[in-house]
Amino acid sequence: MTTKKNKYIYFIAGALLGAAVFIVIFGTGIISPVNTKWIFAQHDDITQHYVGWVFFRKTPWTFPVGLIEGISADEKVSCMYTDSIPLFALIFKLLSPILPENFQYFGIWGLMCYMLSGGFGALLLTRIKQNLFFTSAGSLFYSAFWPTLLRITHHNALGAIWLVIIPLILTIDHDRKYKHRFTPVVLWTVTCILASLIHLYFIPMIYCVMLGYMILLVFKDKKRAQAMITLGSSTGFSVLALWIIGGFYSSGSYSDGGFGIFSANFNAFFNSMGKARYLRSLEHFNGQYEGFGYLGIGMLILCFLALIITISRISNKDGSFFKNASAVISSRKTEVIAFCVIFMTAFLWAASNKLTLNKDIAITIPLPQFVLCKLGIFRSSGRFIWLPCLMTMTCALWICSQLNKKSFFTALTLCVAVQLGDMQNYCDEIRQADERNKNYTTALSSAEWDDFTDGAEEIVFLPLVPDYKAKMKLYFDFAELACNKDMRLSSFYLARTDNSILTSYADKKYSDLKSGNGNRDFLYVFFNKKDAPLDVMGLDVKEIDGYTVARVKK
């Protein structure tokens, strides 16, 4: 049993290495709370997250506490739909009076995620071997986890892979004797609450692991009551947390199209998608970047070594290979079933109803429209490949740890070195982007904006086009202007919106403008130049920095 003192040592060592990995890859610039250049320079999801935080920060407190106003017509939306990491958004909104006007927490969040992934990765490995070198070196595979490596400067909230590592630890500890009987129930519940306050996609990942945990509790430990209480408590408090931050507020569909497109390819473990130094990109379908599950060349070598060790040890026993393998599986039947259920549930969910290998669709499973609609709530199903990735990594480290001390030390050291070396190309990309970000200037740099936006309280985008979410550059350019000049937005790029409300709002404003009843407090922005009503008396239409805009003359 790991002592409390040792737990701190293992965790701290893994966390410090995680911080070192983060700084080596991303530098320290993005950690600065007042540095927002890298956010607006991205013109990516991270820009959406920051804009959501800015509008949430200036929204008066209400209930549910996570609501944002002024970013989507007259309706309020939850900050979870701007992926602004509600947990941090709430904390820093409370601290808002003492924070600088220009403040971002996304770099701090990224650093924290790397530290927690390294720390909890080390704790997970203590369940295999309580050796500081092993847990520390092994933790690097979790802190420098390839799938989340690509998320930190883009879809920042998804960097919290530690939310999936914790349930794996709890599942391995299913038969642990805690001091307090309900400790595991509390730990599962807190983990689910955190997932609800960070990013919704982590909840089904946690529940995949919980499914295996339930199997162990019910069939091995005979703790059916604890299994039911754990499920009920985790579900109940997760729903409560979502309600408190406004997850069920307003209208609109929770589902979205795209299930089966944003999936994982069967080559996910080996497909670097051009990001790695040593392995080339393999063929895959558009949208399967969401199913990026590359293990890294160092981990793939460890997996190959683990396979050789497993075959060798089973073959060296008396009797046939299959008989010996069957005996090994039978001796741990419940554990094997739990493992396979977790792994296959997550893997097949990641693959979606279209099983693909490279550019070939092996099987398409026809599903009713109702089912596809519900699965569309988590349409980027490819992300669930992260759980099989973590399980594969952990198994490889466990099997290889059975080698003699010298052999394992050598193998693990070399594989860690190769794994980190494999990231060199991506690190170079990050450094080049960082240099570009330092020189970033807003696209709306003309001096005309100061006079033309004087007195404007809202930016209205007209007329609302069906594919308005595809106009990301326009939205992010004007969102930056809105943040700097404290203006509202009639519409924005959100994870969930009620298009009927936005369309009705835009149609009304467009009709008013064309009939000569435009609002002097609005800055009108047109998706297409031809849509600007040039014949309206008292309307000043201009072309500034490539955009067609208008104001009602005072």
Secondary structure, DSSP 8 states (H G I E B T S, - for coil): ---HHHHHHHHHHHHHHHHHHHHHHH-SGGG-TT--HHHHHH-SHHHHHHHHHHHHHHS---SSTTEE-SSSTT--EEGGGGT--HHHHHHHHHTGGGS-SS---HHHHHHHHHHHHHHHHHHHHHTT---HHHHHHHHHHHHT-HHHHTTTTSSGGGG-THHHHHHHHHHHTTT---SSTTHHHHHHHHHHHHHHTT-TTHHHHHHHHHHHHHHHHHHTS--HHHHHHHHHHHHHHHHHHHHHTTTT-SSS-S--S-TTTS---TTTTT--TT--SSS------TTGGGG-----HHHHHHHHHHHHHHHHHHHTSSS-HHHHHHHHHHHTHHHHHHHHHHHHHHHHHHHTTEEEETTEEEEE----HHHHHHHGGG--GGGGGHHHHHHHHHHHHHHHTTS-HHHHHHHHHHHHHHHHHTTHHHHHHHHHHHHHHHT---S---THHHHHTTT--EEEEES--TTGGG-HHHHHHHHHHHHHHT-EES----SS--HHHHHHHHHHHHHHHHTT---TTEEEEESSGGGS-TT-TTEEEEEETTEEEEEE--
